[in-house]
Amino acid sequence: MDVTRAATASGSARWHPLAGLANALNARMARWMRRRQGSDRLPVTLERRRLYILPTRAGLAFTALLFLMLLAGLNYANSLALFLTFLLTGFALVVMQQCHRNLLGTEVVAAIAPAVFARSTGALQLTLGNSDDIQRMRLEARLPQGALVRADLAAHTQQRLELPLAAPRRGLVRIERWRLSTAHPFGLFRAWTWVHTEITMLVYPHPHGNLPMPVDSARNAGVRAHAGAGADEWAGLRPFRDGDSPRQVDWKAYAREAPLLVKEYVQAASELRIFDYAQLGALDQETRLSQLARWVVDAEAHGERYGLTLPGAQIAPDRGPEHRHRCLAALALFALERGQP
Amino acid sequence: MAEVATPAAAGASLRPLVWTCAVFAGGVLLHADRVPSWAAAVAVLLIVWRLLTAYRGGGYPGVAARALLALTLVVIVLLRFHTLNGLAAGTTLLLLMAGLKLLETRAARDQFVMVAAALFLLLAACLDRQELVRAPLYGLQAWLCCGALAVIAAPATSARAALALAGRGLLLAVPLALLLFVFFPRLPGAFWAIPRSDLALSGLSDTMTPGSIGLLATSYEPAFRVQFDGPAPPPQERYWRGPVLHEFDGQTWRRIPADLRAHRPREHLGTAYHYRVQLEASHQRWWFALDTPTQAPDARVLLTADDVLIGAEPLADPVSFDQISYTHTRSSQPLDAAARRQDTALPPSGNPRAHALAASLRERAGSDAALVEAVLDYLRSGGFVYSLEPERLGSDAIDDFLFRTRVGFCGHYASAFVVLMRAAGIPARVVTGYLGGEWIPYGSYFLVRQSEAHAWAEVWLEGRGWARVDPTAVVAPERLERGILDLIPQDLPARARLLHASPWLNELLQRWDAANAWWTNHVVSFDFETQLNLLERLGIRSPDARSLGWAFMLALCLWLAVIAWHVGRSIRPARPDPLSRAYARLCRKLARIVPRAPHEGPLAFGAALIAKRPEVRTSVLPLLERYAELRYGCPSPGTRALDIEQFRRAVARLSL
């Protein structure tokens, strides 16, 4: 399965006098299509009812050209000119069929947006499938905001595409719909469909801050007595995850062209840490959340057991990826109404 | 396989540009022999320039330079054609402006504009010439243009894939094109007239010097084709009348401005020949017909007093018409004085010996008819030779011919004969046209080639009216029976002789001409009237727009359905290979324990099975492992088929 990442398309952000009108029209169309199609439950096979097709700008120009040719042919009663016109007309109609066929029957297998840290770029990961004999060329997936990625799907294959998704702030990024389209083979027509999937991308707070990690001294005093400080035990290597500290990356392995790996240590006797929001009283809310996120990431990386105490919520000490996610999600959604700070 | 949509990736490939240049070059080629040669050269130069800058890098002219260049070219075209309205001027201008556009062609949009220009050039070529031999060229250019569209839309497309895509699209479009061609309503006339062409092709002109017709003798081009409805006239009566020339200045015969006087009453004698003529696009105004046509075939055509059919416009397209002709007429009324004066006029001086000869023959002959015979006798017995390459004549051309060189082509004999007649006071005129025609059995028609061009004479005999006299016939009687190529092959160029000498080649040529005739008749001349005729023949009584529309919509829907079926035809799921089939069967059997999730490979599936029911470990796990090995391992090619068969049997034997 290939993975394709898209560069953010440099959208034509030129101001247009009719832009306001076009936007209003687009919004109306979006609402209408949403009502008409309902929301999608993946996997979805694209059927005729939900495909739309219109001539592209080149297609419209081609139509105008055909009209002029028809006029000239009729005016001179010139048989060859008329035949040429009719041949190209038929050609355009065949192209319309081919374009429609290129999209019809495509399967949208999955669409997910894994959680990321704020101030990085996330991705909408799409898995498209083609269980037909034909090759599907130049399928284009794009978000309403403008990121676009293009892929060819050979017969009987699946392919994963990644649409970049900016994550500037912690919280939720909602993707209500995205578009799958194609203008293959001649660029005279564009067939498209909107996929309405309720996808939310969780954005963790940006892990930042250099306050020392608090120690739950009350419960740890005895344990620390018979294990030397910093006596970390080598636990192994695991793949790099967003948020890992660069200090833990196995750079030597990376230099040998191995993938980016992170050294994991388990403390001989795991420490128990409780990260408390209330203890960071001197800072503002977002800075506190960033610091807490930093601690969660570091503690998890060191294999420590940690818990989180937020106003109105408490997460019992534990460790592991799921626990890490639960803590970071709690931080991401802390004091948010409808996903936005 | 996947491509990232960055602007850099779109501009990196030169393929769309090369295609754009190729289709534009194709457009230039279609017009290369019609536009001024400097214009074609400029277009080619611009193509080369653009390609060079694309491959090696280099400067493009700035906006100001391009604008200046464009303006200069427009002015040059204006100076050359004195207009921009007209096919030749318009095509030249399109060629030059599209060439300039090529210089600033970078984005896909510009390339699309270039393909549109190439299609316009193709349209202009269709409007200009519709010969059968050019039709494949036009088809090829249309194919290339569509291929270029594919490459512009997806620059990674290989030439082969682009041509395959375009070819498939065009082939599927042919049925609809034929349907539209037959049923799309045509217009009875033009709604906007653009001058088509100022170009004269070979053919008879409205003047004649004695040698001018000989220039046509080597041209194999068809002039027109004739299909008789009933018997054809005998070979010695196959005179096809073109311009009739009255004025003579000592060297050149000229037409007088269209003779619009009323027809003198006359009788038609002998057989009435009914026939249909298909004229080639000669860019001249003559509508050729058998000797004495009886009516003007068309409102655009005039039948003059000297029996010539003259069209209002030069023939830019082939045209067909029905006609009835006679080869003999009689008029008992006298010739009116003005006509007699005009047809006995000679230059005041010159050719004294011819005048003297005419006077002496006149004295001896008892009547006008006897004088005609006497002059013909003189030509017959005077040692005259029929040749395509006579000597140059001096200032007294007729004297020089009659008394010194005595070698000439039909123009010389007709000219000398008419001068002798006029010198003797008998009204006479030169008629130019064609004599003969080649029978083409494949289409049952006569083909008259330019090489058949001929000149003869008509004299006014009291009591008989205008009578045809062919002085060439007494010098070279075999000319009546056979074409010019048979007669004097030694004077013709080697190519024409070769064509003529080989019967096989000749047959091929005849077949080719029959194909051309069919093309001209059924394709090129398919117009409003033919369309109505066809619809009536198809059973539509009074073809009106509504029934036509219904029939057309029905046919269109049918075609669309067929196309949709054809385009979607490849969607049959492919039959999986034997290994996949056996594995699918295994999975179906195991689904009773736990169904395989789509994402599970064989080993993960095995783990899930064992977790659910540990006792299947020995029976199922080896099978799944075997499948993984066969599918993903390194097989030994020799035994693979056998291994798969064994696996299939093991799956069949498995019972849970």
Boltz contact constraints between the chains, C-beta under 6 A:
constraints:
  - contact:
      token1: [A, 2]
      token2: [B, 1]
      max_distance: 6.0
  - contact:
      token1: [A, 2]
      token2: [B, 2]
      max_distance: 6.0
  - contact:
      token1: [A, 4]
      token2: [B, 2]
      max_distance: 6.0
  - contact:
      token1: [A, 7]
      token2: [B, 4]
      max_distance: 6.0
  - contact:
      token1: [A, 7]
      token2: [B, 6]
      max_distance: 6.0
  - contact:
      token1: [A, 58]
      token2: [B, 112]
      max_distance: 6.0
  - contact:
      token1: [A, 65]
      token2: [B, 116]
      max_distance: 6.0
  - contact:
      token1: [A, 69]
      token2: [B, 123]
      max_distance: 6.0
  - contact:
      token1: [A, 74]
      token2: [B, 187]
      max_distance: 6.0
  - contact:
      token1: [A, 75]
      token2: [B, 190]
      max_distance: 6.0
  - contact:
      token1: [A, 75]
      token2: [B, 191]
      max_distance: 6.0
  - contact:
      token1: [A, 75]
      token2: [B, 192]
      max_distance: 6.0
  - contact:
      token1: [A, 76]
      token2: [B, 127]
      max_distance: 6.0
  - contact:
      token1: [A, 77]
      token2: [B, 527]
      max_distance: 6.0
  - contact:
      token1: [A, 78]
      token2: [B, 127]
      max_distance: 6.0
  - contact:
      token1: [A, 79]
      token2: [B, 523]
      max_distance: 6.0
  - contact:
      token1: [A, 79]
      token2: [B, 524]
      max_distance: 6.0
  - contact:
      token1: [A, 79]
      token2: [B, 526]
      max_distance: 6.0
  - contact:
      token1: [A, 80]
      token2: [B, 126]
      max_distance: 6.0
  - contact:
      token1: [A, 80]
      token2: [B, 130]
      max_distance: 6.0
  - contact:
      token1: [A, 81]
      token2: [B, 123]
      max_distance: 6.0
  - contact:
      token1: [A, 81]
      token2: [B, 126]
      max_distance: 6.0
  - contact:
      token1: [A, 81]
      token2: [B, 127]
      max_distance: 6.0
  - contact:
      token1: [A, 83]
      token2: [B, 177]
      max_distance: 6.0
  - contact:
      token1: [A, 83]
      token2: [B, 181]
      max_distance: 6.0
  - contact:
      token1: [A, 84]
      token2: [B, 126]
      max_distance: 6.0
  - contact:
      token1: [A, 86]
      token2: [B, 177]
      max_distance: 6.0
  - contact:
      token1: [A, 86]
      token2: [B, 180]
      max_distance: 6.0
  - contact:
      token1: [A, 86]
      token2: [B, 181]
      max_distance: 6.0
  - contact:
      token1: [A, 87]
      token2: [B, 173]
      max_distance: 6.0
  - contact:
      token1: [A, 87]
      token2: [B, 177]
      max_distance: 6.0
  - contact:
      token1: [A, 90]
      token2: [B, 173]
      max_distance: 6.0
  - contact:
      token1: [A, 90]
      token2: [B, 176]
      max_distance: 6.0
  - contact:
      token1: [A, 90]
      token2: [B, 177]
      max_distance: 6.0
  - contact:
      token1: [A, 91]
      token2: [B, 169]
      max_distance: 6.0
  - contact:
      token1: [A, 91]
      token2: [B, 170]
      max_distance: 6.0
  - contact:
      token1: [A, 91]
      token2: [B, 173]
      max_distance: 6.0
  - contact:
      token1: [A, 94]
      token2: [B, 169]
      max_distance: 6.0
  - contact:
      token1: [A, 94]
      token2: [B, 172]
      max_distance: 6.0
  - contact:
      token1: [A, 94]
      token2: [B, 173]
      max_distance: 6.0
  - contact:
      token1: [A, 94]
      token2: [B, 563]
      max_distance: 6.0
  - contact:
      token1: [A, 95]
      token2: [B, 169]
      max_distance: 6.0
  - contact:
      token1: [A, 97]
      token2: [B, 563]
      max_distance: 6.0
  - contact:
      token1: [A, 97]
      token2: [B, 564]
      max_distance: 6.0
  - contact:
      token1: [A, 97]
      token2: [B, 567]
      max_distance: 6.0
  - contact:
      token1: [A, 98]
      token2: [B, 567]
      max_distance: 6.0
  - contact:
      token1: [A, 101]
      token2: [B, 567]
      max_distance: 6.0
  - contact:
      token1: [A, 101]
      token2: [B, 568]
      max_distance: 6.0
  - contact:
      token1: [A, 132]
      token2: [B, 571]
      max_distance: 6.0
  - contact:
      token1: [A, 133]
      token2: [B, 570]
      max_distance: 6.0
  - contact:
      token1: [A, 133]
      token2: [B, 574]
      max_distance: 6.0
  - contact:
      token1: [A, 134]
      token2: [B, 570]
      max_distance: 6.0
  - contact:
      token1: [A, 138]
      token2: [B, 154]
      max_distance: 6.0
  - contact:
      token1: [A, 148]
      token2: [B, 5]
      max_distance: 6.0
  - contact:
      token1: [A, 150]
      token2: [B, 3]
      max_distance: 6.0
  - contact:
      token1: [A, 150]
      token2: [B, 5]
      max_distance: 6.0
  - contact:
      token1: [A, 151]
      token2: [B, 2]
      max_distance: 6.0
  - contact:
      token1: [A, 152]
      token2: [B, 1]
      max_distance: 6.0
  - contact:
      token1: [A, 185]
      token2: [B, 150]
      max_distance: 6.0
  - contact:
      token1: [A, 185]
      token2: [B, 165]
      max_distance: 6.0
  - contact:
      token1: [A, 186]
      token2: [B, 149]
      max_distance: 6.0
  - contact:
      token1: [A, 186]
      token2: [B, 150]
      max_distance: 6.0
  - contact:
      token1: [A, 186]
      token2: [B, 153]
      max_distance: 6.0
  - contact:
      token1: [A, 187]
      token2: [B, 153]
      max_distance: 6.0
